[in-house]
């Protein structure tokens, strides 16, 4: 009888836990099974930049005071690597190179994203495990990115590297050739051989830079958890100027803590008029707005040459000159 009661109690508890609703209409995610990776949770909420940031892209005093951030912030510069066809992004991967101004090294991050449907994180973890990204995947960490209205499983690999010619303090990020070489040299094998042997290496050999983009990070506190507030300055949609994206985030290993603190933070931000009640996906915007522009093809043929001359310069050489119009400009040529 004791065994029967014990089984019944476990069933009731499991059913109750799965039925909890969260702010924003998202179901509470289920815990991972032992065979899958074990995730931490990062809650990310967007703030209204016109209200919480000033014209110099700094956090206003009322927000700093609310979260005890102080007035100083760390400065960062990031750029992403992908092909012009965005082959990495198309398969849920990203390759990010990040530099903090007061550090000598660069951080490389390779991230694979999996969508979470109906709050079922265990299903996303199982899909990742089927791709070889399970608890045994060396160097990878699992995190649930939890925004206002959606959840995404991120499986990420990070490594700090010293980049020759770009080390030292400041926001110096590597050029295209160096970005390709350090990404290839430090990529995890899961990425390099994702769909076939050498797939990732081939993509990076043909990658271009998306960015760079600068942001500031303020560190504060909320409910005894570290709260980061970042102000990203990116190209606007028309590419005629820039706009700010402001994001507040905290991390925890506890699902119950993520749930309760997220609810409280949403209520506070809403009461202050600071909350943006939708998702702003920074990486997607950067990939769209910093995509390389294809050069305009030259379809105008030059005019018939004029002023043709031929002058002997030796017994074996003649200097030939002519003038033609190329794209509206008069150009003179001399060939020996």
C-alpha positions in Angstrom: 0.0 0.0 0.0 2.9 2.4 0.9 4.3 1.8 -2.6 1.0 2.6 -4.2 0.7 5.8 -2.3 4.2 6.8 -3.1 3.6 6.3 -6.8 0.3 8.3 -6.6 2.0 11.2 -4.8 4.7 11.4 -7.4 2.1 11.4 -10.2 0.2 14.2 -8.5 3.3 16.3 -8.0 4.5 15.8 -11.6 1.1 16.7 -13.0 0.8 19.8 -10.8 4.3 21.0 -11.8 3.6 20.6 -15.5 0.4 22.7 -15.2 1.9 25.9 -13.9 1.3 28.9 -16.2 3.8 31.8 -16.5 3.5 35.5 -17.3 3.4 36.0 -21.1 1.4 32.9 -21.7 4.3 30.4 -21.8 4.2 27.1 -20.0 6.7 26.2 -17.4 9.5 24.1 -19.1 10.1 20.6 -18.0 13.3 19.4 -16.3 15.8 17.6 -18.5 16.3 13.8 -18.3 19.6 12.5 -17.1 20.7 11.4 -20.6 20.4 15.0 -21.9 22.3 18.1 -21.1 21.2 19.9 -18.0 20.4 23.6 -18.7 20.7 26.8 -16.8 18.2 29.5 -17.4 18.7 33.1 -18.7 15.7 35.4 -18.6 16.0 38.3 -21.2 13.6 41.2 -21.3 13.8 44.2 -23.6 13.4 47.8 -22.2 12.2 50.9 -24.0 15.4 52.7 -25.2 13.7 56.1 -25.5 12.9 55.9 -21.8 15.8 54.1 -20.2 18.8 55.3 -22.3 20.0 58.8 -23.0 21.4 60.3 -26.2 24.9 59.1 -25.4 23.7 55.5 -25.1 24.0 55.5 -21.3 21.5 54.1 -18.8 19.5 56.9 -17.1 19.8 57.4 -13.4 16.3 56.1 -12.4 17.1 52.7 -13.9 20.6 52.7 -12.4 19.2 53.5 -9.0 16.4 50.8 -9.2 18.9 48.1 -9.9 22.0 49.5 -8.1 24.2 49.4 -11.3 26.4 52.4 -10.6 27.2 54.8 -13.4 30.1 52.8 -15.0 29.7 50.2 -17.7 32.0 47.7 -19.5 32.4 48.3 -23.3 32.2 45.4 -25.8 32.5 44.9 -29.6 31.2 41.9 -31.4 31.1 40.5 -34.9 29.6 37.4 -36.4 30.9 35.1 -39.1 28.7 33.5 -41.7 28.6 33.0 -45.4 26.8 35.5 -47.6 24.0 32.9 -47.9 23.9 32.7 -44.1 24.5 28.9 -44.2 25.4 28.7 -40.5 22.3 30.7 -39.4 20.2 28.5 -41.7 21.1 25.4 -39.6 20.7 27.2 -36.3 24.5 27.9 -35.7 26.3 31.1 -35.0 30.0 32.0 -34.7 30.6 35.1 -32.6 33.9 37.0 -31.9 33.7 39.3 -28.9 36.2 41.8 -27.4 35.9 43.5 -24.0 37.8 46.8 -23.9 39.7 46.1 -20.6 40.8 42.6 -21.6 43.6 41.3 -23.8 41.9 38.3 -25.2 38.9 37.7 -27.6 36.1 35.3 -26.8 34.9 32.9 -29.5 31.4 31.5 -29.2 29.9 28.7 -31.3 26.2 28.4 -30.5 23.5 26.0 -31.8 19.9 26.9 -31.2 16.9 24.7 -30.9 13.3 26.0 -30.7 11.2 25.1 -27.7 7.5 24.4 -28.3 4.9 24.6 -25.6 7.5 24.9 -22.9 8.8 21.4 -23.5 12.5 21.9 -23.0 13.1 18.2 -22.5 12.0 17.6 -26.1 14.5 20.2 -27.4 17.2 18.6 -25.2 16.4 15.3 -26.7 16.6 16.7 -30.2 20.0 18.2 -29.4 21.2 14.8 -27.9 20.1 13.1 -31.1 22.5 15.5 -32.9 25.3 14.5 -30.5 25.0 17.5 -28.3 24.3 15.7 -25.0 25.8 15.8 -21.5 28.9 14.2 -22.9 29.6 16.9 -25.5 32.9 18.2 -24.2 33.1 22.0 -23.7 29.4 22.7 -24.5 27.0 24.3 -22.0 23.2 24.2 -22.2 21.1 27.2 -21.5 17.4 28.1 -21.9 17.1 31.7 -23.3 13.7 32.9 -21.9 12.4 36.1 -23.5 9.0 37.8 -23.0 7.1 35.4 -25.2 9.4 32.4 -26.2 12.0 30.0 -25.1 15.0 28.7 -27.1 17.5 26.1 -26.1 21.1 27.3 -26.7 24.0 24.8 -26.7 27.1 26.8 -26.7 30.9 26.4 -26.8 33.1 29.3 -25.7 36.8 29.8 -25.7 39.1 32.8 -24.9 42.0 33.2 -27.4 44.9 35.6 -27.9 44.8 37.0 -31.4 48.2 38.0 -32.8 48.1 41.6 -33.9 44.9 42.3 -32.1 45.7 41.7 -28.4 45.8 44.3 -25.7 43.1 46.5 -24.3 40.7 48.4 -26.5 37.9 47.3 -28.9 40.1 46.0 -31.7 38.5 43.1 -33.5 40.3 41.0 -36.2 40.0 41.5 -40.0 38.3 39.0 -42.3 41.3 36.8 -42.9 42.2 36.6 -39.2 38.6 36.1 -38.2 38.4 33.1 -40.5 41.6 31.6 -39.4 40.9 31.8 -35.6 37.4 30.5 -36.0 38.6 27.5 -38.0 41.5 26.8 -35.6 39.3 27.0 -32.5 36.0 25.5 -33.7 34.7 22.4 -31.8 34.6 19.2 -33.8 30.8 19.0 -33.5 30.5 22.2 -35.4 33.4 21.5 -37.9 31.8 18.2 -38.9 28.1 19.1 -38.4 26.5 17.7 -41.6 29.6 16.1 -43.0 33.3 15.9 -42.5 34.7 19.4 -42.7 31.4 21.1 -43.2 32.0 23.9 -40.7 35.5 24.5 -41.9 34.3 24.9 -45.5 31.6 27.4 -44.3 34.2 29.5 -42.4 36.6 29.5 -45.3 33.9 31.3 -47.2 32.5 33.4 -44.3 32.2 37.2 -44.2 31.9 39.5 -41.2 28.5 40.7 -40.0 29.2 43.7 -37.8 31.0 44.9 -35.8 28.5 46.1 -33.2 29.3 47.9 -29.9 27.4 47.5 -26.7 27.7 48.6 -23.0 27.0 46.3 -20.0 25.9 47.6 -16.6 25.9 45.2 -13.7 23.3 45.4 -11.0 21.1 43.3 -8.8 17.6 42.1 -8.5 16.1 39.6 -6.0 19.7 38.6 -4.9 20.6 37.7 -8.5 23.1 39.6 -10.7 21.2 41.6 -13.3 22.9 42.7 -16.5 21.5 45.6 -18.5 23.0 46.0 -22.0 22.7 48.9 -24.4 23.4 47.8 -28.0 23.8 50.4 -30.7 23.1 49.0 -34.1 22.2 50.1 -37.6 18.5 51.1 -38.0 16.3 49.3 -40.5 16.9 52.0 -43.2 20.7 51.8 -42.6 20.7 55.6 -42.4 21.7 55.8 -38.7 21.7 53.8 -35.5 19.2 52.8 -32.9 19.6 51.4 -29.4 18.4 48.0 -28.2 18.3 47.6 -24.4 18.1 44.2 -22.7 17.9 43.3 -19.0 18.9 39.7 -18.1 19.6 37.4 -15.2 20.8 33.8 -15.0 20.1 31.0 -12.6 20.4 27.2 -12.4 17.0 26.9 -10.8 13.8 26.6 -12.8 11.6 27.7 -10.0 13.8 30.7 -9.2 13.8 31.7 -12.9 10.0 31.4 -13.0 9.3 33.5 -9.9 11.9 36.2 -10.5 10.9 36.5 -14.1 7.3 37.2 -13.1 8.3 39.7 -10.5 10.7 41.5 -12.9 8.1 41.7 -15.6 5.6 43.2 -13.2 8.1 45.8 -12.0 9.3 46.8 -15.4 5.7 47.1 -16.6 4.7 49.3 -13.6 7.6 51.6 -14.4 6.7 51.8 -18.0 10.1 50.4 -19.0 9.1 47.1 -20.5 8.9 46.3 -24.2 6.2 43.6 -24.3 7.6 41.8 -27.3 10.8 40.0 -28.4 13.7 41.8 -30.1 16.2 39.3 -31.4 19.6 41.0 -31.5 21.5 38.4 -33.5 18.8 38.2 -36.2 18.8 42.0 -36.6 22.6 42.1 -36.8 22.6 39.4 -39.5 20.0 41.3 -41.5 21.3 44.8 -41.1 25.0 44.1 -41.5 24.7 41.7 -44.4 27.4 42.5 -47.0 26.0 44.5 -49.9 26.7 42.9 -53.3 28.6 45.3 -55.7 26.5 46.8 -58.5 27.6 45.1 -61.8 29.1 47.4 -64.4 26.9 47.1 -67.5 28.1 50.2 -69.4 30.6 49.5 -72.2 33.4 52.0 -72.8 33.1 54.2 -75.9 35.2 53.7 -79.1 38.8 54.9 -78.4 39.8 58.3 -79.8 43.2 60.1 -80.0 44.9 56.9 -81.0 48.7 57.3 -81.3 51.6 55.0 -82.1 55.1 56.2 -81.3 58.2 54.0 -81.9 60.4 54.1 -78.8 63.1 51.6 -80.0 63.8 49.2 -82.9 61.7 46.6 -81.1 59.0 48.6 -79.2 56.1 50.9 -80.1 54.2 53.0 -77.5 50.4 53.1 -78.2 48.1 55.5 -76.6 44.3 56.2 -76.8 41.4 57.8 -74.9 38.0 56.4 -74.2 35.0 57.1 -72.0 34.4 54.7 -69.0 31.3 55.2 -67.0 31.1 58.9 -67.9 34.8 59.7 -67.3 37.5 60.3 -69.8 40.4 57.9 -69.3 43.7 57.8 -71.2 45.8 54.7 -71.6 49.4 54.1 -72.7 50.8 50.6 -73.5 54.3 49.9 -74.4 
